Amino acid sequence: MLGLGLTPLTLAQMKTGISKAVMALLKTLSLLLLLLLTLLGLGLVQPSYGQFMYQRFLRQHVDSTGTGGTSSYCNRMMQTRGMTRLRCKQFNTFIHADIGAINNICRTPNIRCRNGKENCYAGVVRVTDCRLTASSRRNCRYQGRGSSRRVVIACEGNPLVPVHFDS
């Protein structure tokens, strides 16, 4: 007998029981991990907040194939990109550069954003600014103006990607 009143046989049985419990726990964790990876692969799990913000930035601000610069461009793009559904967005800027060039802005020295955070970056790109001129019951009309100018974007993540158009 051992000091606790346990026989060596009882101690061996306890080790076997603990070992089986650990194995069952590992099996359960492995199955949960497999399920999570499957759901991610199927796209059933929502992307992270940062990924959502990146996709939103692309939808609202990037048009690498267009040249823009006109009111008809703004009217079409604001509608097709979903910025006139609930109400007319007052102002929006479309960047006419490929996403690689826009992502590279996130690699420049950081500057302070309008909200005080230090995660903004600046670069010069071709843009179209769309300003709301008239609206009635979601019939939004915009004035477009194309130019090359300095833009400021907020970037987050690892690697850094654009998530907000600051100015």
VENRAVEN-V209718 format. One record per residue. RES is the residue in one letter. SS is DSSP state (a for helix, b for strand, c for the rest). PHI is phi in whole degrees, 0 to 359 (none if undefined). PSI is psi in degrees with one decimal (NA if undefined). Layout:
res:ss:phi:psi
RES:SS:PHI:PSI
RES:SS:PHI:PSI
This chain:
res:ss:phi:psi
M:c:none:146.1
L:c:268:173.1
G:c:302:-23.6
L:c:264:7.6
G:c:81:19.6
L:c:256:140.3
T:c:272:157.5
P:a:303:-31.9
L:a:293:-40.6
T:a:293:-40.1
L:a:296:-41.6
A:a:295:-39.5
Q:a:295:-38.1
M:a:295:-41.9
K:a:298:-40.2
T:a:294:-41.2
G:a:296:-43.1
I:a:295:-41.8
S:a:298:-41.6
K:a:293:-37.5
A:a:294:-41.6
V:a:296:-43.0
M:a:297:-41.3
A:a:295:-40.3
L:a:296:-44.1
L:a:298:-40.0
K:a:296:-43.4
T:a:298:-46.1
L:a:298:-39.6
S:a:297:-41.6
L:a:294:-39.6
L:a:296:-41.0
L:a:296:-43.2
L:a:298:-41.9
L:a:297:-44.9
L:a:299:-45.6
L:a:296:-37.0
T:a:295:-45.1
L:a:296:-39.3
L:a:298:-43.7
G:a:297:-34.7
L:a:277:-7.5
G:c:77:19.8
L:c:274:-16.8
V:c:265:132.2
Q:c:299:141.7
P:c:293:164.2
S:c:296:162.7
Y:a:303:-43.3
G:a:298:-40.5
Q:a:294:-40.5
F:a:299:-45.3
M:a:294:-36.1
Y:a:296:-46.4
Q:a:297:-39.0
R:a:296:-42.9
F:a:302:-46.6
L:a:300:-44.9
R:a:296:-42.2
Q:a:275:-23.6
H:a:229:-5.4
V:b:243:126.7
D:c:220:84.9
S:c:286:-18.7
T:c:266:-20.0
G:c:266:162.0
T:c:255:-24.4
G:c:59:-150.5
G:c:92:-5.1
T:c:239:163.7
S:a:293:-39.0
S:a:296:-36.5
Y:a:299:-47.4
C:a:297:-45.3
N:a:301:-44.6
R:a:292:-48.6
M:a:291:-40.3
M:a:298:-36.1
Q:a:285:-48.8
T:a:292:-25.9
R:c:270:6.5
G:c:78:26.4
M:c:258:14.7
T:c:231:12.7
R:c:292:-62.7
L:c:278:-40.6
R:c:202:166.1
C:c:281:125.7
K:c:288:133.5
Q:c:294:-40.9
F:b:208:141.6
N:b:207:149.8
T:b:240:131.2
F:b:255:131.5
I:b:264:129.0
H:c:256:72.2
A:c:211:156.4
D:c:288:157.6
I:a:297:-28.0
G:a:297:-43.1
A:a:294:-37.8
I:a:291:-42.8
N:a:299:-33.3
N:a:295:-25.6
I:a:300:-34.1
C:c:292:-9.5
R:c:260:1.0
T:c:277:169.2
P:c:301:136.6
N:c:287:153.6
I:b:226:169.8
R:c:283:133.4
C:c:280:169.6
R:c:298:-28.4
N:c:275:2.5
G:c:95:-14.0
K:c:290:160.2
E:c:255:30.8
N:c:248:30.8
C:b:255:155.6
Y:b:217:148.4
A:b:239:149.7
G:b:198:163.0
V:b:256:125.4
V:b:217:166.5
R:b:279:132.3
V:b:223:163.1
T:b:236:121.8
D:b:266:129.3
C:b:245:118.3
R:b:244:130.0
L:b:295:128.3
T:b:247:-27.1
A:b:202:148.1
S:b:204:143.3
S:b:207:117.3
R:c:47:59.8
R:c:65:13.0
N:b:267:87.1
C:b:267:136.0
R:b:236:134.2
Y:b:236:151.2
Q:b:256:128.7
G:b:255:145.5
R:b:216:119.9
G:b:264:145.5
S:b:193:169.5
S:b:254:125.1
R:b:205:170.2
R:b:285:131.4
V:b:239:154.2
V:b:237:124.7
I:b:234:146.6
A:b:270:138.3
C:b:234:145.0
E:b:216:167.4
G:c:98:179.8
N:c:220:101.2
P:c:286:160.3
L:c:296:134.0
V:b:225:153.3
P:b:290:136.1
V:b:230:-10.9
H:b:204:137.3
F:b:269:113.4
D:c:271:-43.4
S:c:190:NA
